[in-house]
Amino acid sequence: MFILFEDRLSDSPFVERVWCCHSECGGAFLSVAASNFEMAVTQHRGRIFLTLRGPETKATTLDCPAEGEWLGIRFKLGTFMPRFLPGSLRDHRDRTLPDAASRSFWLNGSAWQYPDFDNAETFVKRLAKAGLILRESAVDEALQGQPQALSVRSAQRHFLRATGITHAAFRQIERARYATNLLKEGVSILDAVHLAGYFDQAHLTRSLKYLIGQTPAKIIQGDRQLSFLYKTQPPR
């Protein structure tokens, strides 16, 4: 594995976790399906920039440069920027914000200092105070199975606007990521089928090939670099 990751959970109402990584050499990796909106700060060959990323609805092979460093802020599902809705960033339609100076970038007409691993929550709190980041309560209600004041169709529209994907797509992505972690931890394919709630092994294989980019057997072999994939729980 040539990309080495570190992450920590966050107590922010907007942030799920903060991660960082660096590449020891260059190479291709599998960017697996992901549900959440993210900010990523890249440092490579003396340049630094911040990129907004939306959800990924399928696995994609990407190239990683050597000797790069990245900081990621992974927002809780339902956190979004009204000016850059997650759906407009979906599937690698990333948005890199313009540089303001060597350590800052332009956003909403103001220069913002790049966040780091330790002050990410303070940075996000300032964004929220400025109204640049919002939370959609309908998403939390949907994830927790709570009764909603909205009609089913309105709740679906709110979920899609705030996340960039449907609730059904979210469940499929999170289930595939959960199954992948089970396989990487040594759980058998048949047990992964049962624990992740797939109909049968063929169903698991189709899902993982599309969303993770590998068959269950290849995931067990562990010979491909995957993007940031941490231990999670299956969605309700």
Salt bridges, closest charged atoms under 4 A:
ASP7 OD2 - ARG17 NH1 2.67
GLU16 OE2 - ARG17 NE 3.47
GLU16 OE2 - ARG74 NH1 2.46
GLU38 OE1 - ARG53 NH1 3.88
GLU56 OE1 - HIS92 NE2 3.10
GLU121 OE2 - ARG8 NH1 2.78
GLU136 OE1 - HIS158 ND1 3.13
ASP140 OD2 - ARG135 NH2 2.63
